[in-house]
Amino acid sequence: MDLTELRLKVDKVTDSAISKVDWVNLPFGKVFTDHMLMMDFVDGCWQEPQILPFQSIPMHPAMSSIHYGQAIFEGLKAYRHNTEKVSIFRPDMNAKRFNESAKRMCMPQIPESAFIEMVRKIVEIDQAWVSEIKGYSLYIRPFMFATDHWVGIKPSETYKFMILLSPVASYYSELVRVKIEPYFTRAAKGGVGRAKAAGNYGASLYPAKFAQDQGYHQLVWTDASEHKYIEESGTMNILFIIDDVIITPTEDEDTILRGVTKRSILDLARYWGIQVEERKISVEEVINAAKNGRLQDAFGAGTAATLAQIALIGYEGTDYHLPPVETREISNKLKSYLSLLKIGQSEDIFGWNFPV
């Protein structure tokens, strides 16, 4: 099928499950909307996409994604501006990154315009699930996995692309405590760190559990060869403010995922005239800045949390506490602007809100 002329088959539910949602106690990623989107890749081309009632799907025991890990995903959000308007934050960036991941994992790509339209259409159908409650949004999870029924190590010839929607509240309810990881590795040069591959997250669970058992929320990942340079924090990109300059690890290395939220923060900071440096950042530099009182701020950037301010950084048995959050002028300004932008209450100077 030629996805440049996208046609969607839609099968709507008779009765919505939205009335059964406990909006006061809403766990992240466990509640799903009425519908899902599904599209198969067969005989070298994409078939007609369809939106159908949310349901389980059949799975062959020899499905290749289970055995060999050909699976990628994206994460983005839709927000309600008012009773009538809903928008999606920068889906073009996710469409581009999805295809970069697909290429690295030897999977078929999807035209960016088709990706965006499929996301837009399913959000339009389930837009009643985009809550007006402050801090709430609709999490959008596009993903693709290999479906060949064959236990053999080669790229699959068939794939399934799907989109799920999940209403969510705030990801973190408190400031984040992180620990610099001195041994385990998230990604190595030449690997799949830049791809949003499912296996990257599975491999992170074991070392992350050690940190969580010690009272931290997330790890700060370091380079695989020497563990001297900072790369990411848990499932987020990481940024620091030292001497009024925002510094963040360069994306020139293929070990770091190119973050949509991080890129938005940097574009906004530069627009406001704040000095930004994208470069290698050593652990020593950050710890010395913390010891000398020059580390003014540190925060994670990601779709789930948007901007997650860090309370302390653990390293070699010592916790380095950051300044009180109320004193953090730059990150507070960035967080407030982006939060208000997504619900239509800040000027969309870059045109980042995509209307549904």
SEDOTI-534454 format. One record per residue (C-alpha): residue number from 1; x, y negated, z negated. Coordinates in nm, 3 decimals, m for minus. Each point is the difference from the previous one (the first is absolute). Layout:
REM residues N
<NUM,<X,Y,Z>>
...
END
This chain:
REM residues 356
<1,<0.000,0.000,0.000>>
<2,<0.118,m0.353,0.082>>
<3,<m0.011,m0.182,m0.334>>
<4,<0.030,m0.338,0.169>>
<5,<m0.377,0.030,0.056>>
<6,<m0.096,0.130,m0.341>>
<7,<m0.335,0.173,m0.043>>
<8,<m0.109,0.114,m0.342>>
<9,<m0.259,0.264,m0.075>>
<10,<m0.178,m0.084,m0.327>>
<11,<m0.202,0.234,m0.221>>
<12,<m0.130,m0.187,m0.304>>
<13,<m0.114,0.147,m0.330>>
<14,<m0.367,m0.006,m0.089>>
<15,<0.050,m0.105,m0.362>>
<16,<0.299,m0.194,m0.130>>
<17,<0.186,0.118,m0.312>>
<18,<0.086,m0.355,m0.103>>
<19,<m0.267,m0.005,m0.273>>
<20,<0.189,0.278,m0.181>>
<21,<0.323,m0.200,m0.039>>
<22,<0.106,m0.102,m0.350>>
<23,<0.147,m0.338,0.090>>
<24,<0.106,m0.070,m0.359>>
<25,<0.220,0.311,m0.017>>
<26,<0.132,0.027,0.353>>
<27,<0.314,0.219,0.032>>
<28,<0.242,m0.087,0.280>>
<29,<m0.042,0.222,0.306>>
<30,<m0.248,0.253,m0.140>>
<31,<m0.328,m0.143,0.128>>
<32,<m0.070,m0.002,0.374>>
<33,<m0.257,m0.170,0.219>>
<34,<m0.276,0.163,0.202>>
<35,<0.194,0.043,0.323>>
<36,<0.337,0.096,0.144>>
<37,<0.157,m0.028,0.345>>
<38,<0.155,0.294,0.182>>
<39,<0.178,0.034,0.334>>
<40,<0.188,0.299,0.144>>
<41,<0.305,0.012,0.225>>
<42,<m0.030,0.297,0.238>>
<43,<0.156,0.085,0.339>>
<44,<0.224,m0.303,m0.011>>
<45,<m0.264,m0.266,m0.059>>
<46,<m0.230,m0.144,m0.265>>
<47,<m0.360,0.116,0.001>>
<48,<m0.306,m0.214,m0.072>>
<49,<0.012,m0.136,m0.356>>
<50,<m0.303,0.052,m0.219>>
<51,<m0.130,m0.146,m0.324>>
<52,<m0.188,0.258,m0.200>>
<53,<m0.124,0.060,m0.355>>
<54,<0.281,0.049,m0.254>>
<55,<0.061,0.374,m0.032>>
<56,<0.262,0.269,m0.040>>
<57,<0.177,0.122,0.313>>
<58,<0.096,0.358,0.092>>
<59,<0.366,0.092,m0.026>>
<60,<0.192,0.289,0.156>>
<61,<0.250,0.165,m0.237>>
<62,<0.276,m0.035,0.261>>
<63,<m0.068,m0.370,0.067>>
<64,<0.345,m0.138,0.075>>
<65,<m0.024,m0.317,m0.211>>
<66,<m0.027,0.216,m0.312>>
<67,<0.313,0.194,0.085>>
<68,<0.220,m0.263,0.167>>
<69,<m0.122,m0.335,m0.126>>
<70,<m0.101,m0.181,0.318>>
<71,<m0.229,m0.247,m0.176>>
<72,<m0.004,m0.381,m0.020>>
<73,<m0.238,m0.258,m0.144>>
<74,<m0.068,m0.369,m0.048>>
<75,<m0.165,m0.208,m0.270>>
<76,<m0.181,m0.331,0.041>>
<77,<m0.297,m0.176,m0.154>>
<78,<m0.325,m0.177,0.083>>
<79,<m0.133,m0.282,m0.218>>
<80,<m0.334,m0.173,m0.040>>
<81,<0.000,m0.375,0.046>>
<82,<m0.367,m0.052,m0.083>>
<83,<m0.328,0.186,0.037>>
<84,<0.028,m0.006,0.379>>
<85,<0.370,0.011,0.092>>
<86,<0.261,0.277,m0.030>>
<87,<0.355,m0.009,0.134>>
<88,<0.297,0.236,0.026>>
<89,<0.348,m0.120,m0.093>>
<90,<0.249,0.019,0.289>>
<91,<m0.103,0.330,0.165>>
<92,<0.226,m0.079,0.297>>
<93,<0.304,0.049,m0.224>>
<94,<m0.126,0.340,m0.114>>
<95,<m0.077,0.103,0.358>>
<96,<0.357,m0.080,0.102>>
<97,<0.154,0.178,m0.299>>
<98,<m0.224,0.305,0.052>>
<99,<0.141,0.043,0.350>>
<100,<0.357,m0.046,m0.125>>
<101,<m0.063,0.280,m0.249>>
<102,<m0.159,0.216,0.270>>
<103,<0.299,m0.045,0.229>>
<104,<0.248,0.095,m0.274>>
<105,<m0.206,0.309,m0.093>>
<106,<m0.035,0.111,0.365>>
<107,<m0.376,m0.062,0.005>>
<108,<m0.226,m0.168,0.259>>
<109,<m0.054,m0.374,m0.029>>
<110,<m0.329,m0.189,0.004>>
<111,<m0.039,m0.329,0.190>>
<112,<0.005,m0.279,m0.257>>
<113,<m0.324,m0.152,0.129>>
<114,<m0.176,0.337,m0.036>>
<115,<0.139,0.051,m0.351>>
<116,<m0.126,m0.343,m0.107>>
<117,<m0.343,0.051,0.156>>
<118,<m0.048,0.339,m0.166>>
<119,<0.091,m0.151,m0.336>>
<120,<m0.233,m0.294,0.063>>
<121,<m0.292,0.218,0.107>>
<122,<0.000,0.238,m0.295>>
<123,<0.036,m0.293,m0.243>>
<124,<m0.292,m0.168,0.175>>
<125,<m0.217,0.309,m0.046>>
<126,<0.089,0.036,m0.371>>
<127,<0.039,m0.369,m0.082>>
<128,<m0.259,0.024,m0.277>>
<129,<0.274,0.178,m0.197>>
<130,<0.220,m0.312,0.001>>
<131,<m0.074,m0.130,m0.348>>
<132,<m0.039,m0.364,m0.102>>
<133,<0.151,0.076,m0.342>>
<134,<0.318,m0.200,m0.064>>
<135,<0.312,0.205,0.069>>
<136,<m0.189,0.271,0.192>>
<137,<0.053,0.094,0.364>>
<138,<m0.052,0.281,0.249>>
<139,<0.313,0.211,0.045>>
<140,<0.042,0.131,0.356>>
<141,<0.201,0.317,0.059>>
<142,<0.078,0.087,0.365>>
<143,<0.204,0.319,0.032>>
<144,<0.109,0.260,0.253>>
<145,<0.117,0.358,m0.037>>
<146,<0.107,0.289,0.221>>
<147,<m0.261,0.271,0.058>>
<148,<0.164,0.276,0.207>>
<149,<m0.088,0.349,m0.127>>
<150,<0.349,0.137,0.025>>
<151,<0.281,0.059,m0.250>>
<152,<0.284,m0.114,0.222>>
<153,<0.238,m0.292,m0.039>>
<154,<m0.078,m0.239,0.283>>
<155,<m0.208,m0.313,0.048>>
<156,<m0.368,0.081,m0.005>>
<157,<m0.197,m0.030,0.323>>
<158,<m0.323,m0.096,m0.179>>
<159,<m0.071,m0.265,m0.264>>
<160,<m0.285,m0.147,m0.197>>
<161,<m0.034,m0.371,m0.076>>
<162,<m0.238,m0.105,m0.276>>
<163,<m0.102,m0.306,m0.201>>
<164,<m0.140,0.015,m0.353>>
<165,<m0.136,m0.292,m0.201>>
<166,<0.012,m0.032,m0.378>>
<167,<m0.131,m0.287,m0.217>>
<168,<0.266,m0.092,m0.255>>
<169,<0.063,m0.230,m0.294>>
<170,<0.338,m0.145,m0.101>>
<171,<0.291,0.247,0.026>>
<172,<0.197,m0.119,m0.304>>
<173,<m0.174,m0.135,m0.310>>
<174,<0.326,m0.118,m0.159>>
<175,<0.347,m0.119,0.088>>
<176,<0.217,0.273,0.150>>
<177,<0.293,0.163,m0.180>>
<178,<0.262,0.141,0.236>>
<179,<0.320,0.202,m0.035>>
<180,<0.295,m0.004,0.240>>
<181,<0.057,0.353,0.128>>
<182,<0.371,0.103,m0.015>>
<183,<m0.021,0.350,0.150>>
<184,<m0.309,0.097,0.202>>
<185,<m0.049,m0.136,0.350>>
<186,<m0.306,m0.121,0.188>>
<187,<0.160,m0.019,0.344>>
<188,<0.338,0.029,0.174>>
<189,<0.134,m0.168,0.312>>
<190,<m0.123,0.177,0.309>>
<191,<m0.295,0.148,m0.190>>
<192,<m0.368,m0.091,m0.003>>
<193,<0.003,m0.273,m0.266>>
<194,<m0.134,m0.259,0.244>>
<195,<m0.288,0.228,0.101>>
<196,<m0.309,0.020,m0.218>>
<197,<0.028,0.376,m0.004>>
<198,<m0.191,0.208,m0.253>>
<199,<0.310,0.194,m0.103>>
<200,<0.172,m0.317,m0.124>>
<201,<m0.261,m0.034,m0.271>>
<202,<m0.003,0.368,m0.093>>
<203,<0.376,m0.009,m0.054>>
<204,<m0.028,m0.302,m0.230>>
<205,<m0.234,0.163,m0.253>>
<206,<0.261,0.203,m0.188>>
<207,<0.241,m0.285,m0.088>>
<208,<m0.290,m0.241,m0.056>>
<209,<m0.142,0.233,m0.265>>
<210,<0.324,m0.025,m0.200>>
<211,<m0.030,m0.379,m0.003>>
<212,<m0.367,0.014,m0.096>>
<213,<0.079,0.235,m0.287>>
<214,<0.240,m0.267,m0.128>>
<215,<m0.268,m0.271,0.009>>
<216,<0.064,m0.155,0.340>>
<217,<m0.254,m0.043,0.279>>
<218,<0.233,0.026,0.298>>
<219,<0.356,0.062,0.112>>
<220,<0.225,m0.245,0.179>>
<221,<0.156,0.208,0.277>>
<222,<0.366,m0.049,0.086>>
<223,<0.208,0.097,0.304>>
<224,<0.065,0.368,0.053>>
<225,<0.378,m0.014,0.041>>
<226,<0.113,m0.201,m0.305>>
<227,<m0.313,m0.107,m0.191>>
<228,<0.147,m0.350,m0.013>>
<229,<m0.256,m0.186,0.210>>
<230,<m0.370,m0.053,m0.061>>
<231,<m0.252,0.112,0.262>>
<232,<m0.365,0.032,m0.116>>
<233,<m0.206,0.034,m0.317>>
<234,<m0.223,0.305,m0.014>>
<235,<m0.248,m0.040,0.285>>
<236,<0.067,m0.374,0.035>>
<237,<0.259,m0.231,0.148>>
<238,<0.186,m0.198,m0.266>>
<239,<0.094,m0.367,m0.024>>
<240,<0.203,m0.199,m0.254>>
<241,<0.032,m0.369,m0.076>>
<242,<0.349,m0.105,m0.108>>
<243,<0.091,m0.370,m0.029>>
<244,<m0.328,m0.098,0.174>>
<245,<0.077,0.219,0.305>>
<246,<m0.218,0.294,0.103>>
<247,<0.230,0.290,0.088>>
<248,<m0.113,0.336,0.133>>
<249,<0.172,0.299,0.162>>
<250,<0.047,m0.039,0.373>>
<251,<m0.216,0.213,0.229>>
<252,<0.293,0.050,0.237>>
<253,<0.063,0.330,m0.178>>
<254,<m0.223,0.284,0.119>>
<255,<m0.046,0.117,m0.359>>
<256,<m0.252,m0.272,m0.087>>
<257,<m0.365,m0.010,0.102>>
<258,<m0.097,m0.323,0.173>>
<259,<m0.268,m0.136,m0.231>>
<260,<m0.296,m0.205,0.123>>
<261,<m0.048,m0.169,m0.338>>
<262,<0.372,m0.071,m0.040>>
<263,<0.016,m0.154,0.347>>
<264,<m0.303,m0.216,m0.083>>
<265,<0.161,m0.118,m0.324>>
<266,<0.325,m0.095,0.175>>
<267,<m0.179,m0.181,0.284>>
<268,<m0.205,m0.194,m0.252>>
<269,<0.301,m0.083,m0.219>>
<270,<0.195,m0.134,0.297>>
<271,<m0.302,m0.204,0.109>>
<272,<m0.003,m0.159,m0.346>>
<273,<0.371,m0.081,0.024>>
<274,<0.117,0.261,m0.250>>
<275,<0.344,0.143,0.075>>
<276,<m0.008,0.367,0.101>>
<277,<0.288,0.243,0.047>>
<278,<m0.046,0.344,0.155>>
<279,<0.324,0.188,m0.066>>
<280,<0.164,0.280,m0.192>>
<281,<m0.059,m0.036,m0.374>>
<282,<0.221,0.185,m0.243>>
<283,<m0.120,0.138,m0.330>>
<284,<0.291,m0.184,m0.162>>
<285,<m0.121,m0.334,0.137>>
<286,<m0.350,0.045,m0.142>>
<287,<0.115,0.126,m0.339>>
<288,<0.258,m0.278,m0.036>>
<289,<m0.267,m0.256,0.089>>
<290,<m0.227,0.151,m0.265>>
<291,<0.277,m0.013,m0.260>>
<292,<0.083,m0.362,0.085>>
<293,<m0.359,m0.123,0.003>>
<294,<0.006,m0.069,0.375>>
<295,<m0.253,0.270,0.093>>
<296,<m0.315,m0.210,0.000>>
<297,<m0.237,0.254,0.150>>
<298,<m0.038,0.342,0.160>>
<299,<m0.305,0.146,0.165>>
<300,<m0.118,0.276,0.227>>
<301,<m0.192,m0.054,0.323>>
<302,<m0.239,0.253,0.145>>
<303,<m0.353,0.056,0.129>>
<304,<m0.134,0.162,m0.315>>
<305,<0.122,m0.259,m0.249>>
<306,<0.068,m0.296,0.236>>
<307,<0.251,m0.170,m0.234>>
<308,<0.087,0.192,m0.317>>
<309,<0.207,m0.205,m0.243>>
<310,<0.269,0.193,m0.189>>
<311,<0.025,m0.026,m0.379>>
<312,<0.336,0.171,m0.047>>
<313,<0.271,0.190,0.182>>
<314,<0.159,0.304,m0.163>>
<315,<0.360,0.087,0.082>>
<316,<0.245,0.236,m0.173>>
<317,<m0.207,0.015,m0.318>>
<318,<m0.060,m0.376,m0.032>>
<319,<m0.322,m0.188,0.081>>
<320,<0.049,m0.346,0.146>>
<321,<m0.311,m0.210,m0.065>>
<322,<m0.105,m0.264,0.249>>
<323,<m0.138,m0.345,m0.088>>
<324,<m0.367,m0.026,m0.108>>
<325,<m0.234,0.027,0.298>>
<326,<m0.156,m0.341,m0.065>>
<327,<0.338,m0.163,0.071>>
<328,<0.042,0.163,0.341>>
<329,<m0.105,m0.284,0.228>>
<330,<0.088,0.152,0.338>>
<331,<m0.147,0.351,m0.038>>
<332,<m0.311,m0.136,m0.169>>
<333,<m0.051,m0.243,0.288>>
<334,<0.055,0.274,0.260>>
<335,<m0.231,0.244,m0.176>>
<336,<m0.276,m0.256,m0.043>>
<337,<0.017,m0.119,0.361>>
<338,<m0.006,0.350,0.148>>
<339,<m0.282,0.115,m0.230>>
<340,<m0.212,m0.302,0.092>>
<341,<0.094,0.021,0.368>>
<342,<m0.134,0.353,0.031>>
<343,<m0.342,m0.104,m0.129>>
<344,<m0.014,m0.316,0.210>>
<345,<0.072,m0.251,m0.275>>
<346,<0.347,m0.110,0.120>>
<347,<0.075,m0.145,0.343>>
<348,<0.097,0.278,0.240>>
<349,<0.291,m0.193,0.148>>
<350,<0.148,0.301,0.180>>
<351,<m0.324,0.164,0.116>>
<352,<0.058,0.313,m0.203>>
<353,<m0.365,0.078,m0.077>>
<354,<m0.155,0.218,0.272>>
<355,<m0.381,m0.038,0.002>>
<356,<m0.220,0.309,m0.008>>
END
